[in-house]
Amino acid sequence: MRVVIARCFLRMQVATQRPDRARRTVRFGTIRWSLAAVVAGSMPVVGCAHGPPKRVNGTGATGSSVATGSRNAGELIHADFEARSPGQYTQAMVSRDFGAAASWNNGLDAGRATIVNQDGNSFLRVSYPANQYGPTQGGVQFKVPLGGSHKELYLSYRLRFGSGFQFVKGGKLPGLVGGTAPTGCISDNGGFSARGMWRPGGAAVQYLYYPEKKNRCGDDFSYVSGGGTLVFVPGTWQTVEHRIVMNTPEKHDGVLQAWVDGALVLDQNQFYYRVPGATFMIDALYFSTFFGGSDSTWAPATDQTVDYDDFIVSFRPITH
């Protein structure tokens, strides 16, 4: 008889009362625990894993408080959509959830974003119509100002690609931006953009416009895990976190990092966001998601969805 010690990742749920809702299911953090004295002659050690849950009490780990969407210490944005009822998500709702108004949008007015409640959790579902590409035809875009300029920030959010998601050639995901926030295959040293992207097969990358980009339409920085490219898994909640630190304008000392489900997958510490004389810093969250690319070869053959939840912008690490 032998003893097997197994590490397992479990998601726990507890129901609690809130004055603004009759009942709400709250996910406690991922709990690491040991199964001691598991007795078996040939029993395999089985690990189980689930994507990180809703952030609790500002830690993303354990605690006894519920996530209400109110900001914790060091946070600029904390949007969890729990106060929203199911239905269309509009531009007018952005201010309450993200803490600042969006001055324009793609896709919200067209009804391509809805609040969905599933198993007691409310989240934002974005739709991408069949045979459409680009932000005017599919997905959603809006920009949330951060109320100032910041040298260093973290951004995290959860996302879940729909089951059987057609990744095609790729598409954009939200990220932090600053200054003129260049996109759309332009060269502009007056700002930067650091969105995410999915690539063919679900390969995850950070997608950058910055002064030293090698490609006219932005550079990919792959997320690496276990020696290979990390891929997004359809039907599974995953948590992405970005860290941006502005460089000293004349030096290559900026930082670009990313984590997925708390594990470091990108680490660049000699990044060059700003040329000499540049004064811009990080000043907005760019909620930008669509298929493309700029032609129909990027478009999905059938309607697609991605679910988003728990947007946090913070001065401090969020998931690790």
N, C-alpha and C positions, 0 to 999 in steps of 0.2 A: 504494500500500500504506500502511495507516495502523495505528497502534498504539492499542489499546483497553485502558484500565485498568479492571478490574472489581473491585468489592469483593464478597466472598462470605462467607457465614457457614457454616462447616462444623463438623459434630460428628464428632470422632474417638473411636475406641474402642481400648482396649488390654486384653489379658487379663493378669491377674496372679495370683499365688498367695497364698492366705491360709490360715493354720493351721486356721481353723474351717470353711472351705469348700474343696472340691477346686479350684474354678476360679470366677472371678468376672469379669464384664465391667465395666470402669470407664470412664465417660465423662469425657474431659477437657473442659475448658471450651470455650465458643464461641470460635473462633479467627477473627480478622479478618485477612484477607490480601489481597494484590493479585496479580492475574493480569497481569503485565507482558508486553508484547510479544505480545499476542493479535492475530494478524494476520488481517484479513478485509476484503474489499471492502465488504461490507454486513452483516457479522456483528453481531447485536444484543448489547448488554451485558446479561447475565443475572445477576440477583442471586438467591441461594438462601438460605433462612432456615429454621432449625429451632429449636424451643423450647430454652431453657437446659437444660443437662445436670445430672447430679448434681454437687453441690458438691465441689470437690477442694481438699484442704489448706486449707479455711477461706476460700477466695477466690471460688469460683464461676467462676473463669476458668481460668488455666493452672496447671500444676504437675506434679510427678511422684509425689505421694503419693496414696493411695487414700482415699476417704471411708469411714471405718469406723463412723460413728455416734457416735464419741467426741466430746466437746465440745472445740471450739477456744477459744482465748483470747477472752473477752468473751461467750461463749455460755451461756445458761441451759438451752436445749433444743437437741438435735440428733438428730432421729429419722429414720432412713433405711430402717428395716425390713430391712436386708440380712442380719441374723442370723436372720431368721424363715424358717421353712419354709412352703410353701403350705398353706393351710387356714384354718379359722375364726379370726378375731381376737377375743380375749376381754378383758374388763376387767382381768383379772390381768396381762395383757401390757403394759398401759399404763405401769406403773411403770418397767419396764426400758427401754422405748423412749423415753419422754418425761421420765424422771427423777423422777417423782412419781406417786403413786397417784391414781386417779380413785375418788371415793367413791360414784358412781352412774353409770348410763348409760341411754340409750335406744338400742335397736337392736343393741348388741353381744350381749346375751343371746339375742336373737331370730335371730342368725346373719346380720345384714345387713352385716357387714364381714368380708372375707377377705383373706389375703395371697396375692398372685399373683406368679409369677415369669415374666417375659417377656424374652427376649433377654438373659438374665443379670442382669436388674434386678428386684429385689423391691420391691413397692409395695402399698399398701392400696387395695382396691376396695370401695366402698360401693354398696349396692343400694337402689333405690327402687321398690317394687312398684307394679304397675299399679293405677290407681284409688285410690291412697292418698295422703294428705297429712298434714302435721304430724309431729312427732318421735316420737310413739308408734306411728305406722303405717308410716313410711318413713324411710330415712336413718339417721343415727347422731348421738348427742350424748354427750359427756362433757367434764368440766372438769379441767384440769391446773393445780394451784396452782404458782406460780413461786417459792415459798420466801421470800417477802418482798414488799415494796411498792416500786415503781419509778416514778420520774418520767418516764423516757423509755425506750422499747424499740422494737425492730424485730422484725417477724415475717415470715418468708417460707415459702412452700411451693409445690410444683408440683402442678398438677392437670390432668386430661385428661377432658373430657366424652366419653362414649361416642359412637361414630359414629351420626349420625342422632338425636342427643339431642333430646328434646321439652322445650323450655324452658317451655312453657305460660305461666303468669303470673309465675313466679319461684320462687326458693328460696334458702335460706340457705347461707352458707359460713363457715368458721372465722375467728375474729378474737380480738383481745385485749379483756379486760374488767377492771373493777375495782370494788371496794366491793360493793354489792348487785347489780351486774351486771343492771340491769333489761332485760327483754324482755317479750314477750307483751302488748303494747298497754297497759302500765302507765306511770304517771308516778311517778318516784322519784328525788329528787335525792341519794340516798345512794350513787349509783354511776353507772357508764356501761357501755355495750357498743358495740363497734365491729367488728361482723362484716362479712363481705362478703355480696353477693347476686348472683345472676343474675336478670335481668328478661326480659320477652318478647324473643324473637329472640337471646338470649344477651347482652344489654346488661349491662355490668359496673358495679356501684356499690358504694360503701361505705355500710353501713346502720347508722345511729347512733341510740342512745337516750342523750340528754343533756339538761341542764336547759332548753335553749332549743329543743327539737324543736318543729316546727310541726304535725306529724301525730301523732295519738294513737298510731299503731302504728309510729313510727319514721320517720326522714328518710333519703332517698337523696342521696348525693353521687356524681354520675356520674363514671366514668373517661373522660377525653377524650384522644383521640389523632388527630393529623392534622386537627384542627378538627371532628371528629365523635365520637360516643360509641363507645368501644372495645367490641368484642363478643368473647365467648369463642368459640373455634373447635372444634367437636366433632372428636374424633379426633386432636387435636394437644396435646402437652404445652405448657403455659404456666406461667410462674412469676409469682406474685403476691407483692408485698412491701408491708407496712404499716409506717408509723411513727407512733407516738403520743407526744406530749409533753404532760404535764399542764399546765394553766394555773395561774398564781398565783390562788388562790381568788377574789380580788376583781377580777381583770383578764381581759380577752379576749386572752390571749397564749399559748394552747395551740396545738399543731400537729397537723394531720391530713394525712398524705401517703400516696400509694400509687404503686407502680411495677408495670408488667407487662413481663416480659422485659427488665428493666433500664431501661425508659423511664418517665419521670415522667408520670403520668396524673391525679394529684390533688394539689393543693397549697393547703391552707388554713392560714394562720398566725395567725389571730385567734380560735381556737376556745375554747369555754367549756364545759369538762367539769365544773368544780367551782364551787359557789356559795360565798359567804363562810362561813367556819367549817368547810367540808368538809376532811377530812384524808385521804381515801382516795386511792390511786394505782393503778397497773396491778399486778394481783396474780394473774392467771390467763390461760391460753390456753383459749378456749372452742371445742372442736371441735364445731361445730354445723352440721349440714347436713340439709336435708329440703325437700320441696316445700311451699310455703305461706308465708303464708296460712292461713285458718281455715275453708275450706269446699271442697267437692269441685270447684269450678271451677279450683282450682290443681293438681289431680291429673293425672298423665300417663296416657295411654290404654294404654300398654304398659310393661313393666318397663324401668327405666333404670339406668345405672351412671355413677359418676364415680370416677376413679382419683386417689389422693393420694400424695405422696411428699415426702421431704426437708423436714420441718418444722424450722425454726430460729428460735429466739428469741434475740436478741442485743442487746448494748448498742451495737453498731456497725452501719453499713450492711452489707448482705449481698450484694445483686445489682448494686450500682452504685458 
